[in-house]
Amino acid sequence: LGAMGVFLLNAPEKDSDANNTLRISGVVPLSPEQRARFEERFQVKITRGGLGQSECLLVCNQFGTFKEERNDIPLHALGYAVEDSEVCLMDDNGVPVDGEQIGEICIRPLQPYVVLNGYFDNPEATAEAFFGEWYRTGDLGRKDPDNGALFFVDRKKDAIRFAGRNISTMEVESVAIRHPEVKEIAAFGIASAEVESEHELKLNVVRTEGSQLSHEALAEFINDNAPHYFVPRYMEFVDSLPMTPTSKVQKFKLREAGVNAATWDVKTSNYQVKR
């Protein structure tokens, strides 16, 4: 199902959600919490994680080159490179990152036709998509230092960096959406006025019908259920989120809109973040 899993989770619940013939499916990326909610709501077992794109074949799964499923890693892990691919986490300059650092997932094919040759009639896009012979997926990942398993962090264009931390907007959203009065959520970055290369976290929130949820109450919920740096600098209650025809949130429009008079700012509020 790909990213459609998130869209289905965000759709209004119906009594007939589990009335379907699908019983096993691959749905990525989903956080562990989203995975559990999806399986319970739709009564569909989600297979172990993996990585593939339109531009490349399946290049990671939890079998890797071991020939058998690994039960010592979480179900949501992407896993390991398969035999015809090599996977590396790289920084913005195409240099491999060390240890548990977050980096862009890059793929080097070991066999023909594993990765696209290029984008048709678009040499600029093709050049941007590669570090030499390494294809850049646009996904951020990290490796478990103990077993070497690869984990998805966020789409690179959606992840933000603030105060020296890489923050996954997907993980922030997966916490905030658990509040019973949050219907839809979008987390994204607003350029920091202090540090040009960093971004402040903002949430645009669609509340459930009739909700009187306050900014402070939602901030406290996030603070109680996630690392303190998941509490956003900015928050705004909105009637809807801008969507593509395929129901993806158009975060570029949210970033362009920025902050306004209706935007809540934790720095000027009475809420104190608990660290």
HELIX and SHEET records of a PDB file:
HELIX    1   1 MET A    4  ASN A   10  1                                   7    
HELIX    2   2 PRO A   32  PHE A   42  1                                  11    
HELIX    3   3 PRO A  123  GLU A  128  1                                   6    
HELIX    4   4 THR A  169  ALA A  176  1                                   8    
HELIX    5   5 HIS A  215  ASN A  225  1                                  11    
HELIX    6   6 HIS A  228  PHE A  230  5                                   3    
HELIX    7   7 LYS A  251  ALA A  257  1                                   7    
HELIX    8   8 VAL A  266  THR A  268  5                                   3    
SHEET    1   A 2 ILE A  24  SER A  25  0                                        
SHEET    2   A 2 LYS A  45  ILE A  46  1                                        
SHEET    1   B 3 GLY A  50  GLN A  53  0                                        
SHEET    2   B 3 CYS A  56  ASN A  61 -1                                        
SHEET    3   B 3 TYR A  80  ALA A  81 -1                                        
SHEET    1   C 4 SER A  85  MET A  90  0                                        
SHEET    2   C 4 GLY A 103  PRO A 109 -1                                        
SHEET    3   C 4 TRP A 134  LYS A 143 -1                                        
SHEET    4   C 4 PHE A 130  PHE A 131 -1                                        
SHEET    1   D 4 SER A  85  MET A  90  0                                        
SHEET    2   D 4 GLY A 103  PRO A 109 -1                                        
SHEET    3   D 4 TRP A 134  LYS A 143 -1                                        
SHEET    4   D 4 LEU A 150  ARG A 155 -1                                        
SHEET    1   E 2 ILE A 160  PHE A 162  0                                        
SHEET    2   E 2 ARG A 165  ILE A 167 -1                                        
SHEET    1   F 4 VAL A 182  ALA A 191  0                                        
SHEET    2   F 4 HIS A 199  ARG A 207 -1                                        
SHEET    3   F 4 TYR A 234  PHE A 237  1                                        
SHEET    4   F 4 TRP A 264  ASP A 265 -1                                        
END                                                                             
